[in-house]
Structures are given as structure tokens and as C-alpha cells.
């Protein structure tokens, strides 16, 4: 692959990521490329709407953690954040920095959970809902595959 083609591919990936696109196709000087990424599918239902009179949400308990660890656990109560790409998983923006989140951390929708480095690009992975991190399933600095589970989040409303 020529360096100019490699550069064009990297630019397209950056556009795809920055603009939150799922597919882009370009043709230049007889070179045609289409890049597509699948939107990650999460398990679990969306949290139900909370009425003003609703009791406060349950706190993360040992039972919640055990349920997340159990092989026959009912995963429908949890939100599973999966990797949208193949790359290297990092829990912090740099080796010296603190982790974005820890087990037990409260997260808000859109909050950065980790970064995945793919083709020298750092891609922030964000929480898709408010909740509490029950488990971090990947070790820092390890490779991840498309669709691999990264985090388990209890999507209960956070007060």
C-alpha cells in the first residue's frame, strides 16, 4: 500500500470517528475505498422512566457484583459496553494519568470510559447511559476485538 493511500485511509477513519458516521465511501484518482463500522449493540433494556415519587435507586451491593460475575447471571438488568473496533484498550488518557473510571464509579451518559487505539488513532469510548460501573472486564494495555465486552454498567438512575 502506498503511503498516500495509507494517509487517505487514516483521514477517512478520522472523519468517520469525529463525525460519528457508520460508513463513508470516497473515490480519488482511480482509488476507491469504503469504510464501514457497525454500531455496537448493547445488551440489556433501557432503564425505565422514573416518576418523581420513585424510591431512590438501589446502591451497588455485593449481590449486584455477584450477579455480574455469575456465569448464569441475568445480564438483562445490566448494560454491557462493547468495543466498536479492534485495537488496544487503555483505561486512562496517558500512562501517568488516573483511570477514566473504576469499578463502583458513577458515570453519566457521554462520559469517557476508556480509549481504544486503532491505527495510531485514539478513540474515546463513552457511556451510553447514566449508571454505576459494576465491572471493568479488560486489563489496561491489552488488545480487544470488535464486539468484545469492556464494561458492565448498572443502568439504574443515578441521583
C-alpha positions as CSV (number, residue, x, y, z in Angstrom):
1,X,0.0,0.0,0.0
2,X,1.3,3.4,-1.0
3,X,1.9,6.0,1.8
4,X,-0.6,8.4,0.1
5,X,-3.2,5.7,0.2
6,X,-2.4,4.9,3.8
7,X,-2.7,8.6,4.6
8,X,-6.1,8.8,2.8
9,X,-7.4,5.8,4.8
10,X,-6.3,7.4,8.1
11,X,-8.0,10.6,7.2
12,X,-11.2,8.8,6.4
13,X,-11.1,6.9,9.7
14,X,-10.6,10.2,11.5
15,X,-13.6,11.7,9.7
16,X,-15.7,8.6,10.4
17,X,-14.9,8.8,14.1
18,X,-15.1,12.6,14.5
19,X,-18.4,12.8,12.7
20,X,-19.9,9.7,14.4
21,X,-20.6,8.2,10.9
22,X,-21.1,4.5,10.3
23,X,-20.0,4.4,6.7
24,X,-18.0,6.6,4.3
25,X,-17.0,6.0,0.6
26,X,-14.6,8.0,-1.4
27,X,-13.0,7.7,-4.9
28,X,-9.9,9.6,-5.8
29,X,-7.6,9.2,-8.8
30,X,-9.0,5.7,-9.5
31,X,-8.6,4.6,-5.9
32,X,-11.9,3.8,-4.3
33,X,-12.4,2.9,-0.6
34,X,-15.4,2.3,1.6
35,X,-15.0,2.2,5.3
36,X,-17.9,0.9,7.5
37,X,-18.2,0.3,11.2
38,X,-21.1,-1.4,12.9
39,X,-22.8,0.4,15.7
40,X,-22.1,-1.5,18.9
41,X,-25.0,-3.5,20.2
42,X,-25.5,-3.4,23.9
43,X,-27.3,-6.0,25.9
44,X,-30.0,-5.0,28.4
45,X,-33.0,-2.9,28.2
46,X,-33.1,0.8,28.5
47,X,-33.7,2.0,32.1
48,X,-37.4,2.6,32.7
49,X,-38.6,6.2,33.2
50,X,-38.6,7.2,36.8
51,X,-41.5,9.0,38.3
52,X,-40.9,11.8,40.8
53,X,-42.3,9.6,43.6
54,X,-40.0,6.7,42.8
55,X,-37.8,5.5,45.7
56,X,-34.1,6.2,45.5
57,X,-32.2,3.7,43.2
58,X,-30.6,0.7,44.8
59,X,-26.9,1.0,45.5
60,X,-24.4,-1.4,44.1
61,X,-24.3,-4.3,46.6
62,X,-22.3,-7.5,46.9
63,X,-25.3,-9.2,45.4
64,X,-25.2,-7.0,42.3
65,X,-21.5,-7.7,41.9
66,X,-22.1,-11.5,42.4
67,X,-24.8,-11.3,39.8
68,X,-22.5,-9.7,37.3
69,X,-19.8,-12.3,38.0
70,X,-22.1,-15.3,37.8
71,X,-21.9,-17.3,34.6
72,X,-25.7,-17.8,34.6
73,X,-26.4,-14.2,35.6
74,X,-29.4,-12.4,34.2
75,X,-27.5,-9.9,32.1
76,X,-30.7,-8.1,31.0
77,X,-30.5,-5.9,34.1
78,X,-27.1,-4.6,33.1
79,X,-25.8,-2.5,30.2
80,X,-22.7,-4.1,28.6
81,X,-20.4,-1.7,26.8
82,X,-18.7,-3.4,23.9
83,X,-15.7,-2.5,21.7
84,X,-16.8,-0.9,18.4
85,X,-13.4,-1.8,16.9
86,X,-10.2,-3.9,17.1
87,X,-7.4,-2.1,18.9
88,X,-5.6,-1.7,22.2
89,X,-7.7,-0.9,25.3
90,X,-6.5,1.9,27.7
91,X,-8.2,2.9,30.9
92,X,-6.5,6.4,31.0
93,X,-5.5,9.1,28.5
94,X,-1.8,8.5,29.3
95,X,0.3,6.1,31.4
96,X,0.7,8.7,34.2
97,X,-3.0,9.8,34.3
98,X,-5.7,8.3,36.5
99,X,-8.2,5.9,35.0
100,X,-11.3,7.4,33.5
101,X,-13.5,5.1,35.7
102,X,-13.1,2.5,38.3
103,X,-15.4,-0.3,39.5
104,X,-18.1,1.5,41.5
105,X,-17.7,4.8,39.7
106,X,-20.9,6.7,38.8
107,X,-21.0,7.6,35.1
108,X,-23.1,9.9,33.1
109,X,-24.2,9.4,29.5
110,X,-21.5,10.6,27.2
111,X,-18.7,10.3,29.8
112,X,-15.5,8.8,28.6
113,X,-14.9,5.3,29.9
114,X,-11.7,4.4,28.1
115,X,-9.9,4.8,24.8
116,X,-9.1,2.3,22.2
117,X,-6.1,2.8,20.0
118,X,-6.6,1.7,16.4
119,X,-4.2,2.6,13.6
120,X,-2.5,5.2,15.8
121,X,-5.8,6.9,16.5
122,X,-7.1,7.2,20.0
123,X,-10.9,6.6,20.0
124,X,-12.8,7.6,23.2
125,X,-15.5,5.1,24.2
126,X,-18.3,6.8,26.0
127,X,-21.1,5.7,28.4
128,X,-24.4,5.2,26.6
129,X,-26.4,5.8,29.8
130,X,-26.2,7.0,33.4
131,X,-25.3,4.3,35.9
132,X,-22.7,2.8,38.0
133,X,-19.7,0.7,36.7
134,X,-20.1,-2.8,38.1
135,X,-17.1,-4.4,36.3
136,X,-14.2,-3.5,34.2
137,X,-13.7,-6.6,32.0
138,X,-10.4,-5.8,30.2
139,X,-6.9,-5.3,31.5
140,X,-5.2,-2.0,30.7
141,X,-3.0,-2.2,27.6
142,X,-4.5,-5.4,26.2
143,X,-5.8,-6.0,22.7
144,X,-9.6,-6.0,22.2
145,X,-11.7,-7.4,19.4
146,X,-14.8,-5.9,17.8
147,X,-17.8,-6.6,20.0
148,X,-15.7,-7.7,23.0
149,X,-17.3,-6.7,26.3
150,X,-15.4,-3.9,28.1
151,X,-17.6,-2.8,31.0
152,X,-20.7,-3.8,32.8
153,X,-22.8,-0.9,34.0
154,X,-25.8,-1.0,36.3
155,X,-28.1,1.5,34.4
156,X,-30.2,2.4,37.4
157,X,-30.8,6.1,37.5
158,X,-28.1,8.0,39.4
159,X,-29.2,10.6,41.9
